[in-house]
Amino acid sequence: MTTQQPSATARHYRQDDLRRKIDEALDRLYPGHTTLTTDDLHGVDEFHTGGHAATRELAEHLELRAGLRVLDVGSGLGGPARHLAQHAGTDVTGVDLTEEYVDVARRRTDRVGLADRARFQQGDVTALPFPQASFDRAWMLHVGMNIEDKARLFTEISRVLTDNSLFIVYDVMLLSDPTLVSYPLPWASEPEHSFLARPEEYRSLLRKSGFDIVAEHDHRSQAVQSLRDAGDAHHQNSTPHNPAGGDTPPAPISVAMGTDASTKIAKALQNIEEGLLAPTEMICRLR
Ligand SMILES: C[S@@+](CC[C@H](N)C(=O)[O-])C[C@H]1O[C@@H](n2cnc3c(N)ncnc32)[C@H](O)[C@@H]1O
């Protein structure tokens, strides 16, 4: 991978003043709130199809118990990591390329009192800043679509895990001709910055990196429902404030998707409904 791609990716995700926009979205969701728990934040901090329902389901597949060290690969705004820290009592480390996301993740985690169990650092997941065998579990939620060199990604993840560790990949995977896929999408505005791969490619690269694939789940129906809900929420949130359209206040997670959030949500839904893309979970165990 060239050094150019990570900065194009970080530029795609970066928003101006994301922290303030999230606070405004929370004010709309919980008018007059003084304290918010981690459970109140689901609508604004889970940046993958299926949202919190998917996070909960995947977490169950990680066979967690208190004290395990978990790596969240591409941790975004920190919602999935906070869920693991809060509900499973694990010690979570999140790594993400986008500085602004790391900053939001840290501040939110601090606000809900989980900073001793969930920490975040800026970094590239294809060159993880940890010694070998540092973690007992790992998961990666909707990040591989941004990574061209998946062989290096999976080799890095296997390096930092202890033997027999579970690792869950939950990515949007390619089922058909890539030229038919419509953009912009939540992870890339143009095809040049999108690195979709087929399930066969994932399986092959994971096996070469030392993982056995123990189960696989197709999350398309959950994704379709969540994208419809996100589209409706975005529309409802925009309409009363500014019926004429234009500079509308965004709905919860679409805050992180920028001004063309509704198009990105609609295109993601369209590609899934047309059978071109499928959010897919692969549960892997390091040999
Ligand atoms: C669609 S978001 C998913 C975030 C989070 N996993 C979640 O589900 O809420 C993709 C994330 O991957 C991060 N990312 C993309 N390429 C990366 C890289 N090479 N290294 C680290 N993070 C990366 C982005 O900054 C972004 O936060």
The ligand as a Gaussian input file, in Angstrom:
#p B3LYP/6-31G(d) Opt

LIG

0 1
 C      -16.892000       2.811000       8.489000
 S      -15.836000       3.305000       9.793000
 C      -16.093000       2.016000      11.007000
 C      -15.692000       2.456000      12.389000
 C      -15.967000       1.471000      13.519000
 N      -15.284000       0.203000      13.282000
 C      -17.444000       1.259000      13.714000
 O      -17.953000       0.227000      13.274000
 O      -18.104000       2.123000      14.305000
 C      -14.225000       2.871000       9.139000
 C      -13.089000       3.322000      10.054000
 O      -11.871000       2.735000       9.592000
 C      -10.839000       3.666000       9.800000
 N       -9.709000       3.294000       8.912000
 C       -9.719000       3.190000       7.560000
 N       -8.496000       2.839000       7.097000
 C       -7.710000       2.696000       8.200000
 C       -6.332000       2.342000       8.392000
 N       -5.523000       2.066000       7.355000
 N       -5.860000       2.293000       9.658000
 C       -6.664000       2.587000      10.724000
 N       -7.979000       2.928000      10.595000
 C       -8.487000       2.977000       9.353000
 C      -11.472000       4.997000       9.465000
 O      -10.750000       6.084000       9.996000
 C      -12.864000       4.821000      10.080000
 O      -12.892000       5.257000      11.412000

